[in-house]
Amino acid sequence: MSKTSLVRSSAISRRRFLKLAGLGGGVALIGACAAPAAPAPAPAGEATPAPESAPAAGAEPIVFWTPGGSAVYCQNFNLISKAFAEEYPGLTVADVQCGAGDQNFLEVLLARIAAGNPPDTTIIWDSPVSLAVRGALEPLDDLMQASKYSQADAWPPGVLASCQWQGKTYGLPTAAGTYAVYYNEALFESKGISSKREDFPKTWDELRRLSKEFTVWEGDTLKSVGYPLTMVGTVELNIFSALNGSQFYDPANNKFTINSEQNIEMMEYFLDWLNEEYKGDINAVNNSANWGFYPDSNGRPPEFQNGNVAMLSDGFWVAGDMYGSEVKPEAERWNVAQYPVGPSGSGTKSGYWPNWMVIPKGAKRREDAFKYMDYMSAIGIITWFEAIPDMPTNKNVDISKLLPKKVAEMRGEEFARDVLMFFYKQLDVATPMWTSPVQNFANDQITRMLERVYTKQATPKEALTEAQQACQAELEKVMKM
């Protein structure tokens, strides 16, 4: 096993894979690898050919892009655009431009911005802050203030923070799946442990004690686990940092705080847990089985669905995605609970994976594009959810009217609505994330930190300090550009 595969890969890569594979929310993998028939963005300085369904010359349709996605994901936006045009007479949206073919989407987008020929609006899967610091996005505060649905108070503060840089807002977090702990009710009950959500562990110490009840070794082979600590990736680690009273980046002071006392305490706690419950051997843990929700790169089935994982952290989309694999009878009764609090924390927290909508710098239809974004966030998102259940974040959406279809099919409508409402309420305790101008660089450094700690190459303090120094240096370099 390579060094880079010792801990779970960044959730950034995973969620991008889910979008590209069409698995976000349990949608069937039909045409998942094929984008809709639309031309790839033209090289910088060249005009993108108008789609066949574009209005006649002079109508100037709004140009809308996404970074990619399945055919279902992409084509559904054209339905939303049609409904938007009916509500806003005189405004139309060209067929969605989905992905950039074999080219890197972000590179193409930045090239088009530099050439003065960007789309009017686009979904992005990279932090708006990381683009705002480059001067690549239009600020939206004036448009938000005059909008129908998208005033600042219509968004959970911890989620809107991902779009804010130096007092201005550069995007809308239109959809964001929150995180929680999934758990196997049947496994709990088999040991006489309450499976009620309200009885789930409230502290890390309680979680750790409970985890031991389910962790079974046969020699050097791990057969079942309680809480697989090694499956905590970079996105979740931001949540755990908040659960212990800290953060990785302080946007108010433009400073990383990776090696804070609370984060050192967190990693020392995790390392001690690894040593006690998992023999201090991350290789043995990962070589024993695939402890996640998705088949891994070696073709191993996910052990949660096999009934061999009692508890596992992940996002809302897993509620439907888990049925992409066989769910054995012993794993069919799952539920979700809030995260327990660390020794230096003061309350439960959550995190999120967003789909941001932005207006690139120099867009020709700024006001009209924002009307589309505003509509998408409160009205179009309902149609979006019906095809791909990415959870709305705007408070103007009546969440009670939405139904995660795959979960309802497998577990019934009452349970499906309960799970959706649970995850939606996690927005209220979502910690600010995705706020660094060098977010992807920081995620890579935090992944490296995890590897060095878990493989005993560095102490938690040493590894966190290395990550702190690298990220702060990169931030200062970017800020000078």
N, C-alpha and C positions, 0 to 999 in steps of 0.2 A: 504494500500500500504506500502510495507516494505521500510525502510530507504534506502536500497541499490538500489531501483528502482526509486528513486526520480528524478535522472538525467539520461540521456541516457547512456546506458552501453558502456564500452570501445569499440572503433572501432576494437581493436584487436579481441575481441570475435566475433564481427559481421562479419568481413571479414573471419575469420576462419569458421564461420558457412556458409558463402556464398560458400566458396570452398568445404566444406564437403557436402553441399546440392546441389552443381552443379549449383548455380544461378549466378555465376560471369559472367555478360554480357548478361544475358537473355537466356541462353541455357535451352532447355526444360528439365523438371525434370524426365528424363527417366533413370532408373537405378541409380538415383542420390545418393542413400544411400548405394550402393554396390560398393566396390572397385573391380578392375579387379582381375581375378584369378591369384594371385601371392602370394607366401608364405610370412608370416610376418618375419621381421628380427629376426634372431636367437639370443638367449641370449648371453651376452658377453662371448667371448672365443670360441664360436661355429661357424662353417662355415655356411653361408646361402646356402641352396640347390640351385644348378643352375637351372634356369627355363628350361622348356622342349625345348624352341626354342634357347637355348644357343649354340654357336658354339662348335665344337669338342674340346676335351681337348688339351691344348697347345695354343689355340687362345687367351686366356686371355681377354675376353670382359671387357670393361669399366663398372663398377657397378654404377648405377645411382638410386637415391632415390628421392621421394617427401614425404612431411609430410602427404599426404592424398589427398582427392579430389573425385569428381564424376568419374564414369566409363568413361565418355567422356573426361574429363580432363586428366585422367591417361593414357588411351589407346592411346590418340593422341601423346604422347611422343614416343611411339614405331614407329609411322610413321616418326617422326622427326629423330629418331635414324637410321632408315633404309636409309633415304636420306643422313644422315651424313656419313654412311659407304660407300655409293656410291661415295661420293666426296673425302673420305679419305681411299683409298684402303689399306687393312691390318688392319684397325681399326674397331672394332665392339662394340656395346653397348648391354648389356644384357637387357632383358625386364625390364621395369621400376618397381622398388619396391615401391609401393604406400601405405604409411602409415605403422603403426606398429600394426595392429590388435587392440586388446583391451589395448595394452600398450601405454604409453605416448611416442610419437615419439622422442622428444628431449632427454628424459631419455635413450631411447634405443640407440640413436645416440651417446650420451656421453659415454655410457657403452662400445660401440663398439670401440670408439676412445681410451678409457682407456685400452682396451684389445688388441689394435694394429690391429684391424680387421674392419676398417671403410669402407664405400663405397668410391668409387673414387671421386664422386661428388654428391651433393644433393642440392635440393631446400630447403630453410628454410624460416619459417615465424616468426622467432625470429631474432632480430637484430644481424648482424655479429659481431658488437662491443662487445655485451654481451657474445659471444662465444670466440672472440679473446682474451679478458682479462683473460679467463680461460686457454689460450694456446691450444684451441681446433681446431683452423683452421690454414691452411697453408697461409702464405703471398703470394700475387700474382703479386707483382710489376714487377719482372723480366720477368714473363710470359706475362704480359700485354704489356710491352715495346716491346717485340718481336712478338706480335700477329698480326693477319691480320685485326681484327676489334675492338679490345678492349683496345687500348691505352687510357691513362687517359683522353686525350682531346676528346675522343669519347663519353663521358658521361656528362650530366649536372652536374656542380660542387655541387649543393645543394643535388643532389640525390646520387652521388658517395660518398659524405661525410658520408652517413650512413654505409659505408663499411670500413671506415678509422679509425685507432686507432694508436696513437703515431707515426705518420709518415709512416705507412704501410697500404696497402690495402688488405682486407681479404675476399672480395666477389665482385660479379658483380650484380648490380641492374637491372637484365635482363628485368623485366616488372614492371611498376609502374603506377597505376591509379592516376591521379592528382585530386584535389578538386576544386570546384567552387560553385557558387550559382545558383540553378535551380529556374526559376520563371515562373509564369502562365501568358502568354501574354493576354489571354482573360480577366482575372481579371483586369489587368492593364488598358486595353482599355475600360472596362465597367465603369471605373471612369475617363476616359479622360486622362489617364496617358500614356506617350509614352512607347511602348513595345520594342523599339529598344535597342539592346545590348549596344550601345555606350551611351545611355541616362540613363543607370542604375546608381543608387546612387554611388558616388565616395568617400563618407565619412560615418563614422558611424552615424553622426548626420542626414545626408540625409536618410540613411537606416531606422533609428529609426522613423523619421517623416513619411516616406512612410509606414512603418509597421502599424502605427496607422490607416491608411485608411482602412485596411482590418480586423482589430481585433474587433470582435463583441461578447459581453457577453449578455446572458439572465439570469439575476440573478447571481448565482454562477457557471453557466455553460458556458464555452467558446464554441462558435458555429463556429467561423472561426478565422484565425490568419493571420497576415501579415508575420512577420518573427518570428518563434517560437524559441526564445532564448534558451529555455530549451533543445532543441535538439542539441546544440553544445556539442560534446563529447571531449574526451581527444586529439584525433588527430587534430580535428579542432581547439582546444584551442591553440595548438602550432602555428597554422596559425594566429590566432587572436593576439597572443602575438607578432609575427613578424610584423603584421599589425600595432601594436602600438609601434614598434621600439625596441622590446626586444626579449627574448628567455627564455627557461626554463633551458637550460644546455649550458655551455661554454666549448666545447671540447678542445680548445687550452690551457685552464688553469685547466682542469679536475675539474670543479666547477659548481654546480647548481646555477641558478640565478632566482629561482622561485619567490622570494619575492622582485624582482627589483621594483623600483618606477613605471616603466611603467606597470608592471603586476598588481600592487596594483591599479593603475589608471584604468586599464582594468576591474578588478573585481568590483570596485566601480561603474563604468559606467554600467556594466551588472546588478548589484543589483538595481541601480536606475531605470534602464529600466524595470526590473521585477516589481518593486513597482508601477511604473507609469502605465504601459500598461497591466500588468497581475495581478494586485491587490496584488502583493507581495506574492502570494500563489501558490507555485509550485505544491502542491497537487491538487488544483483546476484545474490547467492547465492540468496535466497529467491524472486526473480522468475524464476530460471532453471528451477526444477522443485520438486517436493515431495520432499524428501530423507528422508522418514520411512517408517513402516510402515503408515500408514493413509491412505486417500484424504482430501485436505484439503477445506477449505470451498469451494474453487474447483472442486472436482470433479477435481483432478489426481490421477493414480494414484501410489501409493507407489513411489519409485525403488529401494528395496532389493529389492522383489520383481521389479522390471524388470532387475535385475542391474547397476545403475549406482551402487551404494553398496557400498564394501568393508567398512565397519565402522560400527556404530551402537549406541548405548547405549539400553537399555530393560529392562523387567521380564519376569518369567517368563511372564506371560499372553500375550506376543507370540508365543511358541512355537506356540500354537494359532491366535491371532488373525490371523497373517500369511496364513493360508489363506482368509481372508475376501475376499482379492483374488487375482487371477491371479498365480501365481508362475511366471515364465518359466524355461525349462530352465537358463539361466546363473545362476539364483539358487536353484535347488532344493537345492544342497548347502551348507547353512549350518551353523554351529556356534557355540559360545559360549565366552567366556574371561573370566578375572578382569580387573579394572581394573588398569592400570599405575600406578606410584607417582610422585608429584610430587617436585620437587627437595628439598623440606623434609619429605617423608613418610618413614615407616619401615616400611611394609608395605601390602599390598593391603587394600581395604575394599569393602563393599557397602552398599546401602541397601534400603529396603523400602516397599511400599505395603500398609497393614494394613486389615483389617476388625475393628474393636473391638467387643466385647460389654461392656455396662455395666448397672448397676442404677441407675435414676434415684432421686434423693432422694425419700423418702417412699413408695417402692414397698411395697405391702401384703404381698407374698409374698417378702421378701428372701431367706430361706434356701432356699425351694423354687426361686426364680428362679436362684439360684446353682447349685443342683444341675443345672438345665437347661444353664447356661453351661458347667459342668464337663463334663457329658456331651457337649455340642456340641464342645468343644475337643479331645476325644480319640476319641470314637466317632462322633458325628453328623457331624463334619467329613469322614469318609470318604464318606458319602452326599452331602454338599455337594460334594466334589471330583468325584464321578462325574457330577454335573450341570454344575457350574461349577468348573473346575479352579483354585480359589483355594488356594494352598499352605498346608498346616497348619504351625503353628509349635511346637505342644506336643510335647515330647520323648517322650511316651508313645505317639504315633502311629507305627506301623510303616510308614514311608514307602515301603519296598520293595514293599509290596502295592498301591500306587497306580499308576495308569497314565494319562498324558495321552492321551486317546483319539484326538484329532485328529492329534497328532504321530505316534502309533503308526500310524494309518491312512496317513499320508503318507510316513513315514520308517522305519517298522518299530518293533517293541516294544523291541528292544535300545537303539536310539538314544533313543527316548522316555524310557525309564527312566534312561538315562545323563544326559540333559538335566535331568530332574526332580531326580535326586540331586545334580547339580552346583549347581543353584539352591538346593536345600535346604541344602547345606553353606555357601552364602554367608551363611546366618543366623549362622554362627559368627564371621564377620568384619563383621557389620552394625554400622555406626556408630550411636550413639544419635541418633534423629531424632524429630520431632514432639513435642518436650519443652517448647516454649514456650507459655505461657498466651495468647499473641497470635499463634498460628501462621499463621493465614490472612493477617493484616495483614503479618506478616514476609515471607510468600511474595510478596505484592504488591510490597513494597518491594524485594525481591531481584530480581524481574522488572524493575522500573523501573531498578534499578542496571545490569542487563545491557544494557538498551536504551540507557542513557546512555553506557555504555562503548563499546558496539559502534557507536554512531552518532557517536562522538567529541564528544558534548556535555559530557563531563566525563572527567577522568582516572580511572583505577581507584581511586586513593586518595580523590579527591573524592567519587566516586559511592558508594563503600563507606562513607565517613564520613557522608554524607547518610542512607544507609539505617540505619546504626548509630544515629544520633541520633533518627531518626523511630521506630524500633522500641523503643529504650530509653524514650523518652518515652511511647509507647503502653503499654508494660509497666508503668511506674510509675503511670500513670493507672488501669489495671485493678487493680493491686495495692491502690490506695487505696479502691476501691469497697467 
